[in-house]
Amino acid sequence: MSESKSRRQFNPQQKAAIVRRHLTGKEPISNLADEFGLQPTQIYTWVKTVLDQAEQAFERSAGRVSPRMEAAKDERIARLEAKLAKKDEVIVELLQDHVQLKKELGEP
């Protein structure tokens, strides 16, 4: 019978710390893999993820927003405005019903 190892879960902060140690501290991936009980390919995958998203980091740090991010923001604003308009319609309808009910009951 073989022993099965339980999978360890690393949160984003832990993954980032491991990647930073490799990239800035020049620690070999094999040493980090041994230390954290990981396969080296897993750390290579995390490093690739960080490097693939480098452009986004520069866009945010320069205060510029990509057209894709701007479009997503505009779409979200439009959805929220529509939701707000619908809420306002419901409130108006409820208030009208309330006023009508008060009239029917003879309340001032």
N, C-alpha and C positions, 0 to 999 in steps of 0.2 A: 504494500500500500504506500502510495506517495503522499507526502505532506503537501497540502495546498496552502499557499501564502495568501493572506488577505490583502486586498488591494488597498493601498494607501491613497488618501485623497489630499491633494495639495490645493490650498486656496490661491487666488490670484497673487496675493502678496508674497506667499512662499515661492511660487513659481518665478515671480519677478526677481526675488532676492537670489535665487539660484542662477538665473540667467545673468544677472548683474555680476555675480561673483566670477562667472566664466568670462564675460565680455570685458569688464573693467579690471577685475583682479587677475585675469589671465590664468585662472585655475583650470587645469585640464578637466574635460568633461568626464573622463574615466574616474578621476578622483571624486568629483561631485556625485557621480552615479553610485560609487561604492559607499560614500558617506550617507546618502539618502536612500539607499536600497532601490535605485531606479535602473532601468535599462538606459544605456547611453543614447539610444535612438529617441527616447522620450525627451531628454534634454535638448537634443538637436531639433526636435519638433517645436519645442518652446522657443528656442532661439530663432528658428525660421519664422514663427508667428510674430515675434517682436520685430524682426527685420522687414517682414512683409507689410507691417503697419507703420513703418517709419514715416512715410509721407503724411499720414494723418497726424502724427505727432508734430510735424513741422507746420502743418496747416493751422492747428490749434494754437501753437506757440507764437505764430506770426500774427495771430488775430484775424486771419483770413478764414473764410468758410468756403468749402468747395461748393460748386453748383449743385451737386447731388445732395449735400447736407442742407443747403439753402432750400432746395425744392422739398425735401422731407419736412423741414421746419414750416414752410409755407402750407404744406398739406395738413400738418397737424394743427396749425392755427385755424385753417378753414374748417376742419372738423370740430374744433372746440367752439368756434363762433356759431356753427350750425347747431351744436348741442345747446349752447346758451340761448339762441333764438327759440328753439323748441321749448326750453324751460320757461322762457318768458311767456310764450303762448299758453302753456299749461297754467301758469299763475294767473294770467288774465282770465282764462276760462273759469278757473276756480273762484276767483273774486266775483265774476259776474254771477255765477251760481249762488254764491254766498249772499250777494245783494238781493237777488231774486227771492231767495228763501226768506230773508229777513222781511221783505215786503209782504210775502204771502202770510207770514206769521204775525204781521202787524207791528213789528219791532221798529223803533226809530233808527 
